[in-house]
Structures are given as C-alpha cells and as structure tokens.
C-alpha cells in the first residue's frame, strides 16, 4: 500500500457514526484504494471538538495527500485521477 512521505495513507476520510453519506463515501474510497494499491484511514469527527466544529456540516470530507478533495459525495473518477498523480 502506498503512503505519503510522512507515513500516512494518501486518503483520509473524515466521517461520523450514523452518516449514510459517510457509508457511501467509505465504499467508494475502499474500492478505489484497493484497485490502485493505496491506503486510506478514517477519522470520526465527533471524537474531536475542533474537527466537529470544522466539518460538521460537510461530512463526509475526503482529503488526498493532505489537501481537501471532496465533501458530501466522493466522485470515483476524480478520486482515481487524484491518486494517479
């Protein structure tokens, strides 16, 4: 699995429990990362007051290589392109 120079996965999903859009985003991210040999991790925003304040109206939020990539929905084609760079 490919990781950034920092040792972190290239894709990070900010989510929360009970979020159906988060479930959909996770499925797309997992499929794309598996296909491309990439890794991803997930952070529950409700476990951190700062993240909850920052992202509460936008979850799920997807970051690629440390930069915000998508929120609410993950476009599979866009994610594949971003990871091909």
PyMOL commands that set and color helices and strands:
alter all, ss='L'
color gray80, all
select helices_A, chain A and resi 20-36+45-47+49-55+76-84
alter helices_A, ss='H'
color red, helices_A
select strands_A, chain A and resi 11-15+40-44+61-64+67-71
alter strands_A, ss='S'
color yellow, strands_A
deselect
rebuild
show_as cartoon
